[in-house]
Amino acid sequence: MQTVIPSQSPMQPPPGQPAPVGVMPITEQRLYQAQEALGGLKAEIERRLYGQEALVVQAIIGLLARGNVLIEGQPGLGKTLLVRVMSEALHLDFSRIQFTPDLMPADITGSQSLVHDEHGRASLEFRPGPVFANIVLADEINRATPKTQSALLEAMQEQSVTVGGGRRPLPAPFMVIATQNPIEMEGTYPLPEAQLDRFLLKLEVAFPSFETLRDIGLHTTGKDELATARVMDKATLVSLQELVREIAVAPHVAEHAARLTMATHPDAPDAPEPIRKYVRYGASPRAMQALILAGRAHALLCGRAWMSEEDIHQVAHPVLRHRMIQSFDAKLDNVTNNDLVDQLLATAAKHVRA
Amino acid sequence: MSSDLAATVSRWTRSTNRRVLFEELLRATGWLAIASVTALALHRLPDLVARAHATWPQWLPGATTMAVLAYGLGGLALVAIVVRSGLRISRRRIDALGMARRIDAQQGTKDLVATALAVEAGTVAGSADVQQVVHDRARTAITTVDRPLPRFAAPGRVLAAAGVLGAAALTIPWVADELAAIAIAEAEAAEAEVAADEEPPVPPLDEETKARIDEAIAELQRHEENPALRRDAREQLAAARDHLQRALDDPKQAAASLSRAEQALRQLAKEAKRQGLFDQEPLSNMGEEQLTEAMSKAMEEGQHDTAAAMGEELARRMENASEPDLRRMAEAFRKRFPPTSSPRPEERGPRTGEDESKSGESKSGESKSGESKSGESKSGEGESKRETAEERRERWRKALEDMARDMERGESGLSSSEMRKLSEELSKEADRGNGSMGRSLDETLSEIHGARRRHLEELGREREGKGPGEGKGPGEGKGPGEGKGPGEGKGPGEGKGPGEGKGPGEGKGSGEGKGPGEGKGPGEGEGPGGEGASEGEGPPGGRPGPGGGLGRTPYGMGFLPPGSISGERVDVPSGGPPKGAVRIIERAAQGPGRESEEYADIHHEYSAVAEAAVRREEIPLTRRDYIRSYFQAVRPH
């Protein structure tokens, strides 16, 4: 996936000092400021994370859409760094949970402890777990047991945890970024498809190019460690998340997203032949929601107040790649879900041209 | 929110659709022009080829089929063009959303105008602020849009193809005329080079041929008047006579007409073999006096088979006749068969059973007295050989007188029996070829055949026989079929020797084979005709003659039983142009099979028609020799 963010918006900067984004009405000026802020965030993250522009954009899309992101990639490609830099740049609370088979749900959600006050009276006090943070990095989520995974997934879905019979909301903004290692799958607990569906996006971390690898060697092994600048505060991020949901979506764009989702089903009339052959179950309606939500975030990232069909195409891979269940033939023929999404988009493009 | 954006986009949409319609109509017109010109060309192609004096390829269908093909293809093309144009128009027509998308693609505004249209329509989800922003942005963007009509896309290739085809359609007739002029010029040049090949005007029938035809006409007419003749046989004779008359009237058609007359008689011969020439039905409608008169006339003219048929009918009537009827018949007999002046037995009592037995005895040769009846004719060959024709006729006449007397006495059985015996004798006489209609028709057929051969030879001589360098070609020689034809010997007929065919180019026939038909035959026979085996070769500077004269069949013309003549196959090397056209000559090799007769019929007919077509100059000059060579190569034995 390649996302192009214009370096200069067609919208002209308003005269005078820009007001805070969160309190402004939705105008050209506010859109411009949002784009500027997001551009700064992206630039700051990319300053620390070499050669992963697409990954950064998709992570920001996930953040703006208030979604949770699953990142899959080999160790050492910068997954943890991405999350840490993002939280630092946004000045958000960040916690990291290394999932292991003996990790318990309480280790994530927190637990009640017996506490004695100065008078010697004992009481139960809730000690929040690492999930109580704005950005939670669930590292190697597939290494924990399903029970523990479920605890985290509940938090992702409900934006709250229930401990000791009491429901405790999680801080806003809240985002889980889980990572998965595609190798060394022995002894792991792969996430069920139903739970995968709860991740808005599934990002794939590509191995960097030769030049990127060279730059990583040059800039990250020195004496001075680079510090991350704070480019956006929490309130601004929340207002941008709200702005994403204000982005205009025309019916024909929504139809396009719906058609794309329908086409992932092998028994759909518009399904391309590879989908019929290699897909056992298609994407859920939640995928269609994810397409539009992520597309809206992409539109805002591009400085537009409206969403286009191109936005859908830009987010289609991370939205759909973990939502289609392949058939056995796909495994035999070494067909990936990315290939299938490519086919979907090619068919959809023909439909748009027609 | 104002709807000025939607109005603008709709206006552009309508303009675009009008242009699409115009373009597609133009394209359809081009295709229709192409289809029309192609169909017309298919239809007119045979005419154009003929106009260019070129040869229409044999593997292509004929003019009618081409016309049907042209109209069929034209109709199909029309339907296809209309359907295709309709589909294209419906596919290319756009709505307002399509136009908005087109503008977005043109301006790079990524669905801005399309979304703004939806905003105007009130179908967009999102805050009013955002919708206003989008709409304002779209209005701003659309002001920079030039008229978003696509460039006029004229169907250049289609129109160009239509133009080229149209120009070709206008030009090709002129080119055909030019080609024809060239072909004519070449043909004239070729004719100048081969001056001897010039087609002479059709010569009139020579006097001898005319005389033969006149004679045949008269003969056929005489046979037509025979009351015992079957109706279809009479019609066949009339048809043959008409053809002969046409041959006299139109020399150009003479060969074909003679061939048709010959064919008609051959057909009659086939039918005669199957069911005879006579029919009792017309005789049964005649009165006794008419029958007696007809029998008398037939006997006088020597038509023994006709007389036999009459006699049979009279015998049948005598058998069942009453006494007054018998007396009436006797009177008619005396009138038609008057008593002769020659001495006859003075005493002749009424016939009894003894007389009858005597009559029977006379079969064995005892009747030397004047009472010898018709039964005497069966007294053996030795006796009949001694009896002259005059004596035989006299004996028959006496028998008839006796019959008259028997009838006067009312002896129906006796007179009937005697009449039957006489009829049998007449019939046998006819079977021997003496006085039979078949024999006569066979001679007539032979005459017609001879007349046609003579005419064709004359034509060939007119055409080929001129010029220096005539020589005897390699085809000269003796082939199968030489020998004495049937009839030679001690038969009552006269046998003719085997004929010699003479090719128009002085090719001497290859025939003269010797056949097993030698022996006693009842009729005339003609030996196989000689045929030039190939073209003769002349001395340098001369042109070879064509060879290939017409011969006669090795047996009778069809009305008489054929003899059995076998021959042998002779391969004669060809020489002279056209090479390979004439290679093998088979002469009378297979004997008198009926298939050969049929084949000969067809060949005679077709070759005559082809020759006539050649003579009428319907065949291009360069192809005439091929046709002649072909018919020469496939001629019958």
Interface residues (C-beta under 8 A of the other chain):
Chain A: P25 I26 T27 E28 L31 E246 I247 A248 V249 A250 P251 H252 V253 A254 R304 A305 W306 M307 S308 E309 E310 V352 A354
Chain B: R91 L97 R101 D104 K110 D111 L112 A114 T115 A116 L117 A118 V119 T123 V124 A125 G126 S127 D129 V130 Q131 V133 V134 D136 R137
